[in-house]
Amino acid sequence: MDSTTKWLLTDEEKDKFIATLTPNLTVLRARAEISQEELANLIGVSRQTYSAIERKVRKMAWSTYLSLVLFYDHNQKTHKIIRQLSIFPKELVIRFNDGVDYSNFETSSFLVKKG
């Protein structure tokens, strides 16, 4: 993959990542102990929009997906879950870093309890 195409994502690729996260939204939000209203405010959508996404009535935008992955990956209570369920886009991390897998590098280790 050359340097110009590594940054291009097709709609199909985006849809695949969104489809992996969507069925897990309720569990992740409950584990993070955050309300729909608080989370919606944090990611920049209305509570009604977030609720519709969580109920699978509305498809989330790519920017919403990225915001949610960032929040859940860097939340101590959801970090391991998002990694175990392969919701964290490891293949994008590898692609964006010229084939090097930094997804196991614990840049957020201070958030994750050891033991």
N, C-alpha and C positions, 0 to 999 in steps of 0.2 A: 504494500500500500504506500503510495507516495504521500508527501507532506500536504498536498492540497486536498486529497480525499479523506485523510484521517479525521478531518474536522466535519465532514459531511455525514449527516444521518438521514436515512430515508424515513418516510412516514411509517413504513412497515417496521423498521427498527424501533422507532419511538413507540409505536403501538404495542410492540412486544414488551418493552420495559414497563409501560403503563399497565398493561394487562397482568403483569406479575405483581405489581404493587396493589392494585385496586381491591382484590378480594381480602387483603390483609389490613386494610385501613382501620376497621373497627377495633381489631385486636391490638394493633400498634398504638392507637390513640388511648385505649384503655390502659395499656401497660405504661404509657408515658404519663398517665394521670393528667390529661389535658382535655378540656372541654372542646366541643366543636367550635364554639365562639372564640375561644382563646387561640386555637390552632388556625382558624380562618383568618383572624386578625394578624397572626404571626406570618402567614404565607401570602397575605395580601388579596384574599377573596372574601366575599360575604359569607356569613354563616349559612345562608340558604344555598349558595353555590357549593360550599363544602359538603353540606348535608346531602345534596343531590349526587355529588360524586361518590360519597361513602355508600349511599343506597344504590349505586350503579344506575341511576336515572340519567346522569350526565357524565360524559367522558371528560377527564381532566385534561387541561392544557399541558404541554410539555414543560412550561415554566413552573406550573404547579407541581408536576412530578419531581422536578429537580429540587424545588423548595422542600418538599416532603422527604425526599431521600436524604437531603442534607440534614434536616432536623432529626429524623429518626436514626441516622447513622451516628450522629454526634450526641445522642441522648443516652445516658448511662443505662437506662432501663430498656431500651430497644435496640441498642447497637448489635448485640449478639444475635437477636432474632432476625434483624434485617440481613445480616451476613449469612446466617444458617439457611434462610429461605431463599437465598440468592436474589434478593430484591436489590441489593447494592449492585450497581452495574459494573462488576469486575471487568467484563470484557471491554467496556468503554475506557476504564482506567488503563488497561494494557494498551489499547489502541491509541489513546491520547499520549501515552508515554513511550511511543516507539517500540512496543513489544515488551516493555519491562513491567512486571506486576508489582505495583506499589500498594495494592489493596490490603496486603497483610502487614504492611508497615504501620505500626501503631502510633500514628501521629496524634491520635486522640486517646492514648493510653491513660491519660489522667482522668478521663471520663469513665473508664471501665474498671470496675472493682476487680482486684486481683484475688485469686483463690477460688 
